[in-house]
Amino acid sequence: MADAPTGKVTFVGAGPGAADLLTFRAARAIAEADVVIWAASLVQAEVLEHAREDAEILDSAAMSLEDVVAVYRRAFEEGLKVARVHSGDPALWGGTQEQLDRCHRIGIATEVVPGVSAFSAVAALAERELTIPEVAQSVVLTRLGGGKTPMPPGEEVREFARHGTTMAIFLSAARSGQLVRELLEGGYPTETPVVVAYQATWPEELVVKCTVGTLEETVKEHKLWKHTLFLVGPALDAQGTRSHLYHPGHFHGYRKADPEARRALREQRAKS
Ligand SMILES: C[S@@+](CC[C@H](N)C(=O)[O-])C[C@H]1O[C@@H](n2cnc3c(N)ncnc32)[C@H](O)[C@@H]1O
């Protein structure tokens, strides 16, 4: 006897907006879906061009978690494939865990397809590496606390700012005054570089460079309060450092070191 149909829900990371930042795997999951649930305000409509003509298309903006779970239950009973399209990467502020937990309870198969997060897209637009040798070797992905989502103790922007490394700050444009206060309290100097990006990779995209000292006026001047991401930290304008990985004196499994350059690198390391 054939197995009863069980269906599948694929959580698809659709990237920051531009449809050509979708991965091949994401496009395939959308193309194979009987039902596509997407956030119309966060994902460009072009993404739906991958969907079958007869696919059922639902906008998640009008749905509660219960409505969405009812679709997953129907998919389990009728053996349907669902593509649940999230902006950026589904692992970050997507409300995906509560959906995955419910899918597991229903017993329907699940898969998660990673996507290009907004912080990667903004770093690419600014043409900045977020980890620069001897300047910043960590990236903190966070948001301001307050409002509907209080921060767990020790996770306030002020606390992370004490590390002085690169921060990518999501979901915080509406409280730019508080953001600046916490960044300064944490110890960033006012001249610390900042990249402000609104609707990155959308037609209305805006990417502005400023400093912690001018962040609030920049946000207010451009009337930004949502769909905005901030990159903060000295790596955003650091110059003149080089990585050891591509130094001619550094060797690894695929490349021999140049002996002269290796001696020079050793002497340099001993001095520092
Ligand atoms: C609910 S979170 C989703 C984050 C998403 N999962 C990701 O990986 O990028 C929404 C926030 O992400 C940031 N964001 C998402 N897409 C963006 C874009 N295209 N440009 C600027 N910020 C964006 C903003 O901070 C926005 O308030």
The ligand as a MOL file (V3000), in Angstrom:
LIG
                    3D

  0  0  0     0  0            999 V3000
M  V30 BEGIN CTAB
M  V30 COUNTS 27 29 0 0 0
M  V30 BEGIN ATOM
M  V30 1 C 12.0360 41.2890 10.4750 0
M  V30 2 S 13.6990 41.7260 10.1310 0 CHG=1
M  V30 3 C 14.1080 40.5200 8.9580 0
M  V30 4 C 15.5870 40.3270 8.7410 0
M  V30 5 C 15.8950 39.3130 7.6590 0
M  V30 6 N 15.5460 37.9740 8.0660 0
M  V30 7 C 17.3600 39.3410 7.2040 0
M  V30 8 O 18.0790 38.3390 7.3510 0
M  V30 9 O 17.7710 40.3790 6.6680 0 CHG=-1
M  V30 10 C 13.4540 43.1780 9.1920 0
M  V30 11 C 14.5930 44.1630 9.3800 0
M  V30 12 O 15.7070 43.7330 8.6030 0
M  V30 13 C 16.3430 44.8410 8.0230 0
M  V30 14 N 16.1670 44.7390 6.5660 0
M  V30 15 C 15.6030 43.7230 5.8870 0
M  V30 16 N 15.6710 43.9350 4.5580 0
M  V30 17 C 16.3000 45.1310 4.4140 0
M  V30 18 C 16.6740 45.9070 3.2860 0
M  V30 19 N 16.4110 45.4850 2.0450 0
M  V30 20 N 17.3130 47.0840 3.4990 0
M  V30 21 C 17.5900 47.5110 4.7430 0
M  V30 22 N 17.2530 46.8160 5.8590 0
M  V30 23 C 16.6170 45.6420 5.6960 0
M  V30 24 C 15.6860 46.0780 8.6080 0
M  V30 25 O 16.3850 46.4110 9.7840 0
M  V30 26 C 14.3080 45.5610 8.9020 0
M  V30 27 O 13.7070 46.3500 9.9290 0
M  V30 END ATOM
M  V30 BEGIN BOND
M  V30 1 1 1 2
M  V30 2 1 2 3
M  V30 3 1 2 10
M  V30 4 1 3 4
M  V30 5 1 4 5
M  V30 6 1 5 6
M  V30 7 1 5 7
M  V30 8 2 7 8
M  V30 9 1 7 9
M  V30 10 1 10 11
M  V30 11 1 11 12
M  V30 12 1 11 26
M  V30 13 1 12 13
M  V30 14 1 13 14
M  V30 15 1 13 24
M  V30 16 1 14 15
M  V30 17 1 14 23
M  V30 18 2 15 16
M  V30 19 1 16 17
M  V30 20 1 17 18
M  V30 21 2 17 23
M  V30 22 1 18 19
M  V30 23 2 18 20
M  V30 24 1 20 21
M  V30 25 2 21 22
M  V30 26 1 22 23
M  V30 27 1 24 25
M  V30 28 1 24 26
M  V30 29 1 26 27
M  V30 END BOND
M  V30 END CTAB
M  END
